[in-house]
């Protein structure tokens, strides 16, 4: 009786092709995961960079505000000194009351840019809106949108800083209170701190 011999050479080739296919698919999957991971890392990096640049806008706006408030105090003090020069013989109590009125009025006028004896006569809002005031300003960003509200005892300043890169948009908003300082406090207090006058009261990310 003749025996039938099985030829296994064809099946070996099929198994080899299957193994190569599996290895190829694993390589494609690993490459796809690597590309996805790279894109996620790049996106995360861009998100952080955009956020930090938007935040830098608010930080610089706060520094500009603080410097402007110092100039407002100096201006108000100079107006009081002018008053004292012209009224040396006046009643001390009456002069004290007038000093407070002059100081407060001069401080507010400087913040609002209403001082005709100052050149250039610029308001805080105008300075904050001027792109040239910011060292981080590049290619139209960050966009700074300041708003100021006058209160009885000072001002409420709101600054929105927006940075856009591609499809990524980040906006940071800070609110600052600017209190009208007391003349004697500014002159006589050795522990005078600008943070007692200008301070951030709210910080938020626009959703």
Secondary structure, DSSP 8 states (H G I E B T S, - for coil): --------HHHHHHHHHHHHHHHHHHHHHHHHHHHHHHHHHHHHHHHHHHHHHHHHHHHHHHHHHHHHHHHHHHHHHHHHHHHHHH-TTS-HHHHHHHHHHHHHHHHHHHHHT--TTSSS---HHHHHH-GGG-TT-BTTBSEEEEEEEEETTEEEEEEEEEEEETTEEEEEEEEEEEE---HHHHHH-TT--GGGTEEEEEEEE--
